[in-house]
């Protein structure tokens, strides 16, 4: 990719947009070296949903910025004026099976299923 090309916009989707999709957004923005602009969203984030604190802790410990990370609905990316997505990746099986909004430009899609690190009754140390 040459320097004058815009980065590829990637949207990571999950159900609540609190752990997996937030982690993916932050990591791709950090590791993508300007070749990618990552976003994340949820199909049905809970009211007042916030990013999982353990996920933010892991990112911070790895030196990855958590500035601006927030849980949000995928509806934000299906409206006029939203960033055009080049690739949409679902990271949980629930979101992969849901009917997605119409994405302008028909971006490529993929599913990279990953177990929810915040689920279950394991200790915080095990979840980390």
N, C-alpha and C positions, 0 to 999 in steps of 0.2 A: 504494500500500500504506500503510495507516495505521500509526501508531506502535505500536499494541497487537497487531499481527499478528506471529506468529513468522516468522523469515526462511525462505525456501525452501531446502530442503536439496538440494544438487546433488552427485552423485558422478561424477567423471571416471575412466574406466577405460582402461587400456592393458595391454599384456602384462606388462611388468616393473615398472611403477610407479617409474620412475627419472627420466624427463625430461618428456615431454609432459604426462602427467597431473599430475605434481607442479607444473609450471609453471602449468597451468590452475587447480589448487586455490589456489595462492598468489595468482595474479592476481585471480581472482574474489573471494576473501576481501578483498583489498586494495581493489579497485575497486567491489565490490558495496555498499559503504557500509551494511552491516548488513541489506540486503534479501535477501542470500543467505548461506548457510553452506556452503562448499565442502569437499569431501573428495576423496581420490583413492585408487585401489587398482589392483592388477594381477591379471590372471587367473592368472599363474604367475610371480611374482617369483622371482628366483634366490635360493638360500640366501645369507643375509647381505647381501641387496641393499641398497644405499644410494642416496639421491638423487644424480643426476649432479652432480659438483662444478662443471662449467661452467654448468649450469642454475642452481645456487644462486648462483654468481658473478653471473650476469646479473640475477637477482632482487635481490640485495644492491645491485648498482650502480644499479638502478632505484629503490632505496629501499623495496623490498617485503620484509616480514619473512619470514624462513625458519625462525623458531622453531616447533618442533614438527613440521616436515616430516619424514616418514619413509616408506620404501617398505613396503607391506603388501599382503596378499592381500585379494581381494574377499570372501573368506569372512568377514572381520570384520564385514561389513555385511549378512550374510544370516543372522544369528543372532538369537534373541530378545534384546531389550534394545538392539539396535543402533539408531542414529538412523534414523528413517523418511525415506526419500528421496522427494522430489517429482519429481526429474528425474535421469536417468542418461544420461551422454554418453560414448560411446566416441570416443577420439581417435586410435586406430590401427586399420588395417584388420584386423589379426589378431584383436584383441579383439572387433571388430564382428561377426566371423564365428563366434565361439565361442558355445557354449551357456552362457548366464549362469545364475547361481543364481536361485531364486525370490525375487523382491523383494516383501516385504509391501506391500500397498496398491496394487500395480500402478502404479508411477510411470511418467510419460511417459519415452520414450527418444528419443535422437537420435544421429546419427553425424556428427562433425565431423573427418574424416580430416585428418591433418597429418603431413608427413614427419618422421621421427625426427631431431632436430638432433644427436644424439650418435652416429649411425651413420656408418660409412664411415671412410676413412683420411685425410680432410682434416686439416689442421693445427688445433690448438685455436683459433687466431685465426679461421679460416674457420668453424668450428663455432659460435663465439660470435656 
